[in-house]
Amino acid sequence: MTSDRPQGVAGRRRLFGTDGIRGIANQEPMTSETALRLGRAIAHVVGGHGGGTEARGALGRKRTRRRRILIGKDTRLSGYMFETALASGICSMGADVLLVGPLPTPAVAFLTRSMRADAGVVISASHNPYQDNGIKFFSRDGFKLPDAWERRMEALVWEGEYGANRPAATDVGKAARVDDAVGRTVDFLKGAFPGRLTLEGLKIVVDCANGAAYRVGPEVLTELGAEVIPVAVDPDGTNINRECGSVYPGTARAALLEHGADLAMCLDGDADRALFIDDKGALVDGDEVLAMCAIALREAGRLPTGAVVATVMSNMGLDVSLRGHGIEVLRTAIGDRYVVEEMRRGGHNLGGEQSGHLVFLDHNTTGDGCLTALQVLALMVEQEKPLSELRRIMGKLPQVIVNVPVREKRPLSEMDQVQARISESESLLDGRGRVLVRYSGTEPLARVMIEGESEDEIRRLAQGIADAIHSGSGSEG
């Protein structure tokens, strides 16, 4: 008898990474069978197994309602397959499903809260090519599920036997589409832009990566008065992130220069992050946006703790820039979930990553590319300055990142040649820079990042470490 539980080459293995579950669509762990089990697991974890939950109704009267779980996705062809499987698993546990279709990840977080759903699910592999897909979960408050919940779900996927807990007849859940999800999202985003301002007179390139924001992105900027030049807004299921969006900003840059635009925003496939091209055609990353927004909030008295949260990947220039304005930079591990956890723990309202995941907790609970763009545009309008001038607030230390494809993620601490190269590089930099070597949490890659005063020197040192990883880890290529 064959099991439909996910099996790796070594049997059981972890499903959840730093941002949910991700892999090649229709190969373990990203299969319909696993998605169905995950649907059952999330419904079970939020209490949707065989019944409803008590809620306080009008005049204090108690009532019972079914648990509801919202599902959104990006534009990948495999999204239909996973949407159906997840919905089936959820309904089989007596919970109802709200289907919102292609919509940005942060919109799913917002709608989960707004529609009083008990959990939210996003089917997306973010910036990865269309062959990949992923699944991530939000709790009812719009934050990503805590590790403890993910561990419970993982145990249920591997070992869960629900038996008598399965509802029957009228207790089985149902699925319904939310027809106005795009309109709700656009209204939410417009509410995060100062009502006294308008985008009239600005020409903006919006590269939606043929992904989840292909409708929301252009629509919200148009309604705020901008002249919008849409790029990569014709998804066909296979062209998400292909030579467009934040992984390929050259497309947006070309459109900006051709049309003489004031700014270009480059979203990724699920629109939870954004990079920008300024009016001169230069790339503006998340560190620079974090710096300009932090200083503006500080000057407006809206940075309550006097600190922002970044990751170990953020450029040292961020620390230097913000220190001059009395702002502290707190660093976390890579991943926007860790940024958000630190923000919530310390009561901070601004944080983000160099990659363009910026979190404005005053507005939303997760990274939001469209929301970030609106904050940047508000600064441009309020200060009457182009982005090329606003970005000068931060000076960058030269930084080099080398990605090394690997077949196996051997512990770096056990690779003597790699450790020797790292020690040698740190000794040569002698406090004038820093070295960070880690494995990607979402891709089969090792990342080598070095900062220092001389780009030629740090590039040579980074390549030396990369070569050592390549020879010691069963690298590809």
N, C-alpha and C positions, 0 to 999 in steps of 0.2 A: 504493500500500500504506500503510495507516495504522499508526502506531506506538502501542503501548500504554504508552509511557513518559509520565510526567506532563508536561504542557505548560502553561506560563503564558502570559499575553498577550505577554510579551517572550521566549518560549522558555524556556530553562533558568533555574531560579531555586532558591534555597536551600530545602530541605525542612525542616531542623531549626531550631527556634527555641530559646528559653531553656529550654523544658521539652518536648522532643521535637517531634513534628509535630502540628499542630492546624488544623482548618478545618471547613467545613460538610460534613457527611457526604454522600457520593456526588457531591461536586464536587471537582475537583482542588484540592489534592493528596490529599484524603481519599477515595480511591476504592478499590475492591476490587483493581483492577489494580496500583495503587501498593502496597497492603498485601501483595499476593502477592510483588512484587519485594522489599519490605522483609523479608519472611520469608526469602526466598532469601539476601538480603544478610547478615542477622544470622547465619544458619546458616553462610554462607561465612566471615564474619569470625571466628567462634569456632571455625572448623576443622571444621564439620560436612559439608563437601563430599566426599561419596563415601568414607565410612569412619568409623572411631571414633578413640578416643584411648587412649593407654596409661595405666593406673592401677596403683598398687601395691595388691595384694590381700593376703589372709591369708598369713602366714609369708613375706612379702616377695616373693611370686610376682607377676610382671607379668601383666596381662590387658588385653584391649582391649574397650572398651565404646563404644556409640554416644554421640554428643553428645546432650544433652537440653536442650530449651528450654521454659520454663514460661510459660504465657499466662494472664493474669487480665484482668478487665474490670469496668466499672461496669454500671449497669442500663439504659443507653441501647438503644433498639430497634436501632440500627445496629451495636451490638456483636456481634451474631450474624454479620453479614455480614463484618466485619473479622476476627473470630476464625477463621472458616472460611478466609478468604483467606490470612491469616498462616500458619495451620497447613499449608495446602496448599503454600505456598512453602517452609516449613521442611522438610516431609517430602520435597519434591522434591529436596532437597539431601542426603538421607540422614541427617537428624537426626530424633530423636523429639520429640514434643510432649507436655507435661503440661498438661492443661486444668483450671484450678481454678474457673472460673466467676466470678460476681460476688464480688469480694473487694477490700478496701482496697488502694491502691497500696503502703503500707508492708508489708502482709502478703505481697504478691508479692515484695518485696525480701527479707523474712525467709525465705520458703519457697524462694526461689532458692538462698539459702545453705544452709538446713537440709536440703533435698533433694538437695544437691550437683548442681544443674542448672548448665549452662554459661552460661546467660543467662536473663533474665526479661523479659517483655513485658507492658505494661499498656495496655489499650485504654480510654482515658478522656479527656474534655475537662474534667475537674476541676469547677470552679464554673460553667462555661459552660452555656447552655441545651441541651436535648436534641438540637436540630437539629445541633449541632456534635459532633465527636468528635476523638480524638487518639490517638497511639501514642507511647509512650516505652519506653526500654530500660534494663535493669540488667545489669551484668556479673555474673560468678559470685560475686563478693564482696558483692553486694547494693548496690553504689554505682551511680549513674547512669553511663552510658557516657561516657568521656572524649571531648573534641571530636575527637581524631584518629580514633577509631573511627567517630564519626558521619560524618566527612568520607569515610572509606573506604566506608561504607555508601551514602552519597549518590552517590558516583561509580559504585558498582555499580548503583544504581537507574537512573541516567541512561545508563550506558554498558555495564553488565555483560552479557557474552555468555559463558555458562557452557559451552556446547557439550558437549565430551566429558567434562566434569566431572560431568555429570548421572548419578546412579546408576540402575541398572535392576534389575528383578526383586526379589530379596530384599534388595537394598541400599537400597531406598526406605524412608523413615522411616514410623513409625506414630504415631498419636495415642491417648492414653488419658486418661480423667478421673480426677482425684484426689478421691475421695469424702469424705475427712475433712479437707479444707482448712480449713473453718470451725473445727472442733474443734482442729486444730493451732494456728490463730491465736489462739483464745481461751486456750489453755494458755500460749502464748508471752506474751500480754499479762498474764495473771495472775502469771506469773513476774517481771514487772517491778514488781509491787506488793509492798511489804514483807510478808513472811509473818506478822509479829507483829500486823498491823493487819487490821481488818475494816471494811466499809462498812455494817454493820448500824446501823439507826437513821437513816440518811440517805435522803432522798427526792430523786431525781435525774431531771430531764427529759433525755431523749436524743433530739435531733433529728437524724435520719440523712439528711435531704435526699432521701429516696427514692432513695438511692444505694447505693454499694458496701458500706457498713457496716450495712445494714438488719438483718442477723442478728447480726453480730459485736458491734456496739455494745451493744445491750440485754443480750445473753447474758453478756458478760464482767462487767458491773456486777451483774447478778442473781446470778451465781455467787459474787461477792465479798460478797454480803449486802445490797446496796442495794435499796430499793423503787424500781423503775424505771417512769417514765411515758414510754412510747415515742411519738415524734412522727415523722411522715413515714417510715413503715416499710412502705409498701405500693406499691412501684414498679410502674409499668405500661409502662415503656419510654419514656414521654413526659413524666412528671412530675418527673424529677430536677431538683433545685434550684428548682422552681417554688414561689415564696412559702414557702420553708422553708430550713433549713440556714444555713450561715454567710453566705450572700448575702442572707438575709432573716431576721435574728434575732428579728424581732418575733413570729413564730409561737411560738418557744420561750419568749420572755418572757411571752406571754399564758398559755401552759400553766403556767409556773412560778408566776405570780401566782394562777391559778385553783386550783392544787393545793397552794399553800403549800410549794413545794419548796425545798430548800437550795441548789440549783445547777441550771443548765441548760447542757448542752454542745451546741454547734451545729457539726456537721461539714459539710464540703462533699461534692460528689458522689463523689470518690474517697477521702475520709476521710484525706487526708494533712495536713489542718490542722483546727484547732478554735478557735472563739471561745466565750466563756462569758457567761452572765448570772448575776450574783451574787444573793444572797438578797433584796436590795432591789430587784431588777429592772434593775440597771445593767449595761451591756455592759462586758466585760473583754477587752481585745485581747491580741495576742501580745507586745507590749512589756511589759505589766504582768505577764504570766505569766513572761516571761523574767527580769524583775527579781526576782520572789519566789523563783523556782527557783534563780537564780544565788546569791542571798544565803543561801538554805538550804544549798546545796551548799558554799558557802564556809565557813559556820559548822560544817559537818560534816567539813571537811577533804577534800572530794571535788571540788574545783575546781582541778585540778592546776596550771594555768598562771596562775591568778588573773585570767583574762580570759574574756569571752564574745564571740561573733561575731554581729553584727547587720548590717543593710543600711543604705544611705543613706536609706531611708524611715523608719527607726525614730526615734521622738520624742526630742528632745534631753533630755527629762526622764529618759530611761533612763540617759544618761551621768551626769547629776547624781546620781541615786539610787544607782547602783552605785559611783561615785567615792567616796561617803561610806563605803563598806564595803571600800575598797581593791581594787575590781574594775575592770579596764580594759575598755572597749568597743571592739572592732575592727570596722570597717565594710567591707562589700563592695558590689558592684553588686547590683541587684535580682535575686532568683531564689535558691531554696533550694539549687540546685546550686553556686552560687558561695559560699554560706555553708558548705556541706559541704567544698568544696575548701579553703577557708581553715582550717576546723577540722582537717582532716587534715594540712595543711601545717604548722600550728603546734602540733599535739598538744592542741587544745582539745576538751572533751567536751560543751559546751553552746553552742547558737547558735539563731538563729531570725529570723523576720520578724514585723512588725507584723500582717500578715494572718492569723497563727495557725499558720504553718509553724514548728514547733519541733523541733529535732533533739537528741536525747539519745544521743550516740554510745556511751555505756556500754550502751545497750539495742538501738538500731536504727540503720540506716545512712541513713535519710532521714526527712523530716518525717512525723509519725504523730499524728493527731488523738486516737485512743483512748488511746495511750500518754501523750500530754500531759495528758489528762483524769485519768488515774490518778496522775500526779505531783502535780497540783493537789489531788486528793482526799486523797492521802497527807499533804500539808502541812496540810490542814484537820483531818484526824484527829489527826495527831501534835501539832500546836500547839493543838488544841481551839479553833480560831477559824473563824468564817464567812469566806467569800471576800470579803465586803464589808469586812472588817477587814484581811485579808491584802493586799489591793490597795493599801492606803494607803501601802505602803512606797515607792511611786513617785508623784511628782507630775508631771502632764503640762503641757507648754507648749502653748498653743492651736495647733491644726494644722488647716489646711483643704486638702482635695484636690478638685480640679475635673477631671472627665474630659471630654475633647473628642473626639467621634467624628470620624475623618478618613478620606478616601478614599485619600489618598496620604501616605506617611510621608516628606515632604520633609525633608532635613537641617535641623535647627533652627538650626544655625550659619549657614545661608544665608538665613534669614528675618529681614531687618533689623528689621522692626517688632517681632517677638517678642524679639529680642535687646535692643532699646531698652527694652522694657517690663521685661525681667528686670533690666537694669542700673539702671533707675529704682527698682524695688522693693528691690533690694539696698541702694541708696543710702539710701532712706527708712528701712529697717530698721536700718542703721548698726550692725551687729554684734549686734543684739538679736533676731535670728532668722535664718532661712535660706530659700533658694529652691531648689527642685529641679524641673526640667522635663525630661520624658523621654517616649519612646514606650513603650507596653506591648509586651512581648515575645510576648504570646499573643493580643492583640485589636487591632482597628483603632482604637486610642485614643491620644491624647496625654494625659499626666497632669501636672497642675500642682499641686505641693505647696509650701505656704508655712507656716512656723512663725514665731510672734512673740508679743509680749506682749498685743496687742489683737486679739481675734477679728474685730471689725468691720473693722479696718485690713487684716488679712491676707486677709480674704474679698474686699474690694474690689480689692486688688492681684492676687490669684489670678484673679479674673474678668477683669481687664484683660489679663492674659497670655493667658487662654483665648480672649478675643475676638480678640486678635491672631493666634492660631493658627487660629482659625475662618476669618478673612478671608484668611489666607495659604496655607492648605494644602488647599483643596478639601474643606472639612469637610462632613459630612452633617448635615442637620436645620437 
